[in-house]
Amino acid sequence: MERLAGAGAPRVFVGDGLSDRYAAGAADVVFAKNSLAAYCAEHSIPYTPYTSLSMVAWSLDELLVETTMETFYRKAVPTK
């Protein structure tokens, strides 16, 4: 996770167990289920619950569209 921090892209992590807790704590976007979701909730780590990887893929597509539109809007409409 730390090596990805300098790449400029958000660090996304998908996990389901306690062994994933360190990566979840370092990620910008976390998708969690099972014991990792419980851990994230207990430690106030923001996460999106998921039941399947197709759900994660759909959510990432939505995030990409949202981010792209925000970038486009900022470039198209100058701020005062």
Secondary structure in CASP SS format (residue, H / E / C, confidence):
PFRMAT SS
TARGET T0000
AUTHOR 0000-0000-0000
METHOD secondary structure of the structure
MODEL  1
M C 1.00
E H 1.00
R H 1.00
L H 1.00
A H 1.00
G H 1.00
A H 1.00
G C 1.00
A C 1.00
P C 1.00
R C 1.00
V E 1.00
F E 1.00
V E 1.00
G E 1.00
D C 1.00
G C 1.00
L H 1.00
S H 1.00
D H 1.00
R H 1.00
Y H 1.00
A H 1.00
A H 1.00
G H 1.00
A H 1.00
A C 1.00
D C 1.00
V E 1.00
V E 1.00
F E 1.00
A E 1.00
K C 1.00
N H 1.00
S H 1.00
L H 1.00
A H 1.00
A H 1.00
Y H 1.00
C H 1.00
A H 1.00
E H 1.00
H C 1.00
S C 1.00
I C 1.00
P C 1.00
Y C 1.00
T E 1.00
P E 1.00
Y C 1.00
T C 1.00
S C 1.00
L H 1.00
S H 1.00
M H 1.00
V H 1.00
A H 1.00
W H 1.00
S H 1.00
L H 1.00
D H 1.00
E H 1.00
L H 1.00
L H 1.00
V H 1.00
E H 1.00
T H 1.00
T H 1.00
M H 1.00
E H 1.00
T H 1.00
F H 1.00
Y H 1.00
R H 1.00
K H 1.00
A H 1.00
V C 1.00
P C 1.00
T C 1.00
K C 1.00
END
